[in-house]
Amino acid sequence: MLRGCYIGRFQPYHDGHHRMVEEIASEVDELVLGIGSADQSHTTHDPFTAGERIMMITKSVSDLDIITYAVPLEDLNRNAVWVSHVQSMSPKFDIAYSNNPLVIRLFEEAGIEVRSSPMFRREELEGSEVRERIRTDGDWEALVPDEVVDIVEEIDGVDRLRQVSQSDSNGHGL
């Protein structure tokens, strides 16, 4: 049995992430989805909590033919020990999937095979673009799975992102 690991912030989980998960699902039997910056929320960069992102991922991948484990990963800010931190928080995995040069380097230095895949519609399927569209009342719904739209609505995520954007920009955040 082959288990992969794909790490992202998933702020929010969007169609680019989903396409990557679909690609990975054709190569492995199970997939660990590491939710990076799990300790961050309620900011313009990281508006959603780890729990909300777990809901987004779990509901979005439920119809795929692969067993997934959504695992929250807090930021360490210590690259030299980051891989062992990920391993300590996750089920054991054989292959890491990433397109992030630093993540690739850290996994390779730890002796873990890393596979990359082509980005899908990267110019618009990027978390910052999705968050900007949410904030400015753009068409963000077209960039995320339907399940994510439902969750963002359930948690009043549009108003949250607008409010935290205001507090981030005027220097009056926490």
C-alpha positions in Angstrom: 0.0 0.0 0.0 1.3 3.4 -1.0 0.4 6.6 1.0 1.2 10.1 -0.2 1.3 13.4 1.6 0.2 16.7 0.1 0.6 19.9 2.2 -1.0 23.2 1.7 -2.5 26.1 3.6 -5.9 25.5 1.8 -7.0 29.1 2.5 -9.5 28.1 1.1 -9.4 24.7 -0.5 -9.9 25.5 -4.2 -10.2 23.8 -7.6 -6.4 23.8 -8.1 -5.9 21.8 -4.9 -8.8 19.5 -5.9 -7.2 18.8 -9.3 -3.9 18.0 -7.6 -5.7 15.6 -5.2 -7.4 13.9 -8.2 -4.0 13.5 -9.8 -2.4 12.1 -6.7 -5.3 9.7 -6.1 -4.3 7.9 -9.3 -0.8 7.2 -7.9 -1.4 6.3 -4.3 -3.9 4.2 -2.2 -4.2 6.8 0.7 -3.5 10.5 1.0 -2.5 12.6 4.0 -3.6 16.2 3.4 -1.5 18.3 5.7 -3.1 21.6 6.6 -0.3 24.1 6.9 -0.4 27.1 9.2 -3.1 25.3 11.2 -2.5 27.7 14.1 -3.3 30.8 11.9 -6.8 32.2 11.3 -8.9 35.4 11.1 -6.3 37.3 9.0 -6.4 38.4 5.4 -3.7 35.8 4.6 -5.2 33.0 6.7 -8.9 33.7 7.2 -10.1 30.2 8.0 -9.5 28.0 11.0 -7.9 24.6 10.8 -11.3 23.1 11.7 -13.0 25.0 8.9 -10.3 23.9 6.4 -10.7 20.3 7.6 -14.4 20.5 6.8 -13.7 22.0 3.3 -11.3 19.3 2.5 -13.2 16.4 3.9 -16.5 17.3 2.2 -14.7 18.2 -1.1 -12.8 14.9 -1.4 -15.6 12.6 -0.1 -16.6 11.5 -3.6 -13.1 10.6 -4.7 -12.0 7.0 -4.6 -9.2 7.4 -2.1 -8.9 7.3 1.7 -7.8 10.7 3.0 -6.6 12.0 6.4 -6.7 15.7 7.0 -4.0 16.6 9.5 -3.5 20.1 11.0 0.1 21.2 11.1 1.1 24.2 13.1 3.8 26.5 11.9 7.2 25.8 13.5 9.3 28.5 11.7 12.3 26.1 12.0 12.9 24.6 8.6 15.6 22.2 9.8 13.1 20.2 11.9 10.0 20.8 9.9 9.9 17.4 8.1 10.2 15.5 11.4 7.4 17.7 12.8 5.2 16.8 9.8 6.0 13.1 10.3 5.2 13.3 14.0 1.7 14.8 13.3 0.8 12.5 10.3 0.2 8.9 9.5 3.4 7.4 7.9 3.7 8.3 4.2 5.9 7.2 1.4 5.8 10.1 -1.0 5.4 13.8 -0.6 3.7 15.9 -3.2 4.6 19.6 -3.6 5.5 22.3 -6.1 7.0 24.5 -3.4 10.8 24.7 -3.8 11.5 24.9 -0.1 9.2 22.0 0.8 10.7 19.9 -1.9 14.2 20.6 -0.6 13.3 19.9 3.0 11.7 16.5 2.1 14.5 15.5 -0.2 17.1 16.3 2.4 15.1 14.1 4.8 15.3 11.2 2.2 11.7 11.3 1.2 10.7 11.0 -2.4 9.0 14.1 -3.7 6.7 14.3 -6.8 5.5 17.6 -8.4 2.7 18.0 -10.8 1.8 20.8 -13.2 -0.2 23.6 -11.7 -3.8 23.8 -13.0 -5.0 27.3 -14.1 -2.5 28.7 -11.6 -3.1 32.3 -12.7 -6.5 32.2 -11.1 -6.5 29.1 -9.0 -4.4 30.6 -6.2 -5.5 31.2 -2.7 -4.7 34.9 -2.8 -6.8 35.3 -5.9 -9.7 33.4 -4.3 -9.5 35.4 -1.1 -9.3 38.7 -3.0 -12.4 37.8 -5.0 -14.2 36.9 -1.8 -13.2 40.2 -0.2 -14.2 42.3 -3.2 -17.5 40.4 -4.1 -15.9 38.9 -7.2 -16.8 35.4 -8.7 -14.9 33.3 -6.2 -17.5 30.5 -6.2 -16.3 29.4 -9.7 -12.9 28.7 -8.3 -13.8 26.3 -5.4 -15.7 23.1 -5.1 -19.4 23.5 -4.2 -18.8 22.1 -0.8 -16.4 24.9 0.0 -19.0 27.5 -1.1 -21.5 25.9 1.3 -19.0 26.0 4.2 -17.9 29.6 3.6 -21.6 30.6 3.6 -22.2 28.5 6.8 -19.4 30.2 8.7 -20.2 33.7 7.3 -16.7 33.6 5.8 -17.3 36.4 3.3 -18.1 38.9 6.1 -15.2 37.6 8.2 -12.7 38.1 5.4 -14.0 41.6 4.7 -13.8 42.5 8.4 -10.3 41.1 9.0 -9.1 42.8 5.8 -10.1 46.1 7.3 -8.4 45.5 10.6 -5.3 44.1 8.8 -5.0 47.2 6.6 -5.5 49.9 9.2 -3.1 48.4 11.7 -5.8 47.7 14.3 -5.6 44.0 14.2 -4.8 42.0 17.4 
